[in-house]
Amino acid sequence: MITKAKPEDISSLNKLINSAYRGESSKKGWTTEDELLEGSRTTEVELAEIIANTNNTLLKFTEKNQIVGCVLLIEKEQQLYLGMLTVSPEIQNSGIGKKLLHQAEIQAKALDLPKIVMTVISLREELIAWYKRHGYLDTGAREPFPVSDVHIPILQTPLEFMVLEKIII
């Protein structure tokens, strides 16, 4: 079931997101960033700020009373930004990510926004291919990766984001 995340979900969401992107647990799935970055993917403070912001919708996918997926949707000008798409590493490739993408499209249509945009680390070829199979296109735009105390690159090569978009008809 897909519903809007609430403040009481923050701890569970934090554990889920960090387990899917970084550390040993992330290696059970195919969306890990563990070979690119160390540190956390997010924090409880960041998630609380996300939920409190009325331009944001953080959706959670719940199965058997456990949050196993989520996606962040942000209303920005004439587009919906999609980020933090997460599925528990143990159940990736089960269709949950596809369901969350579909819900993002429903949200964009409901808000009368003509497109969904996202940024993906350009080295994540398998993930980019997955998004392309779901109708997202490379815009050609690139953005620098924001290095911080949370996002710590472990490669010598500077990371960059590729901007992908999907036109919603």
NORNORPE-V963924 format. One record per residue. N is the residue number from 1. OMEGA is omega as a letter, one per 20 degrees, with the letter a starting at -180 (999 if undefined). D_LAST is the distance of its C-alpha to the last C-alpha in Angstrom with 1 decimal. Layout:
n | omega | d_last
N | OMEGA | D_LAST
N | OMEGA | D_LAST
This chain:
n | omega | d_last
1 | r | 25.0
2 | r | 22.5
3 | r | 23.7
4 | r | 24.0
5 | a | 26.8
6 | a | 29.9
7 | a | 32.9
8 | r | 34.9
9 | a | 32.5
10 | a | 33.1
11 | r | 36.0
12 | r | 34.3
13 | r | 31.0
14 | r | 33.2
15 | a | 35.1
16 | a | 32.0
17 | a | 30.2
18 | r | 33.4
19 | a | 34.4
20 | a | 31.2
21 | a | 31.3
22 | r | 35.0
23 | a | 38.4
24 | a | 39.9
25 | a | 37.7
26 | a | 34.5
27 | r | 36.1
28 | r | 35.7
29 | a | 31.9
30 | a | 30.1
31 | a | 28.3
32 | r | 31.5
33 | a | 32.1
34 | r | 35.8
35 | a | 36.8
36 | a | 35.1
37 | r | 35.8
38 | a | 38.3
39 | a | 38.5
40 | r | 36.0
41 | r | 32.2
42 | r | 32.2
43 | r | 34.8
44 | r | 35.3
45 | r | 35.6
46 | a | 32.2
47 | r | 30.6
48 | r | 32.4
49 | r | 31.1
50 | a | 27.5
51 | a | 27.8
52 | a | 29.6
53 | a | 27.0
54 | r | 24.9
55 | a | 21.9
56 | r | 21.9
57 | r | 21.0
58 | a | 22.9
59 | r | 22.0
60 | r | 24.7
61 | a | 24.9
62 | r | 28.2
63 | a | 30.2
64 | r | 33.8
65 | r | 34.0
66 | r | 33.2
67 | a | 30.2
68 | r | 29.1
69 | r | 25.8
70 | r | 23.8
71 | r | 20.9
72 | r | 20.9
73 | a | 17.9
74 | r | 18.7
75 | r | 17.1
76 | r | 17.8
77 | a | 17.3
78 | r | 13.6
79 | r | 12.6
80 | r | 13.4
81 | r | 16.2
82 | r | 16.9
83 | r | 20.6
84 | r | 23.5
85 | a | 21.8
86 | r | 25.0
87 | r | 26.4
88 | a | 30.2
89 | a | 31.7
90 | a | 33.6
91 | r | 30.6
92 | a | 28.0
93 | r | 26.5
94 | r | 26.4
95 | a | 22.7
96 | r | 22.7
97 | r | 20.7
98 | r | 17.9
99 | r | 18.0
100 | r | 17.9
101 | r | 14.8
102 | r | 13.1
103 | r | 14.5
104 | r | 13.1
105 | r | 9.5
106 | r | 10.8
107 | a | 12.5
108 | r | 9.8
109 | a | 8.0
110 | r | 11.7
111 | a | 12.5
112 | r | 9.8
113 | a | 9.4
114 | a | 6.8
115 | r | 8.3
116 | r | 10.9
117 | r | 14.2
118 | r | 17.5
119 | r | 20.9
120 | r | 22.9
121 | a | 26.5
122 | r | 26.6
123 | a | 29.4
124 | a | 27.4
125 | a | 26.6
126 | r | 26.2
127 | r | 23.7
128 | r | 21.7
129 | r | 21.7
130 | r | 20.5
131 | r | 17.4
132 | r | 16.8
133 | r | 17.2
134 | r | 14.3
135 | r | 11.9
136 | a | 13.2
137 | r | 14.7
138 | a | 17.9
139 | a | 17.6
140 | r | 21.4
141 | r | 22.1
142 | r | 24.9
143 | r | 26.4
144 | r | 29.9
145 | a | 30.3
146 | r | 31.9
147 | r | 35.3
148 | r | 36.9
149 | r | 39.4
150 | a | 36.7
151 | a | 34.9
152 | r | 37.8
153 | r | 37.2
154 | r | 39.8
155 | r | 39.2
156 | a | 41.0
157 | r | 37.9
158 | r | 35.7
159 | r | 32.3
160 | r | 29.1
161 | r | 25.5
162 | r | 22.8
163 | r | 19.5
164 | r | 16.5
165 | r | 12.8
166 | r | 9.4
167 | a | 6.3
168 | a | 3.8
169 | 999 | 0.0
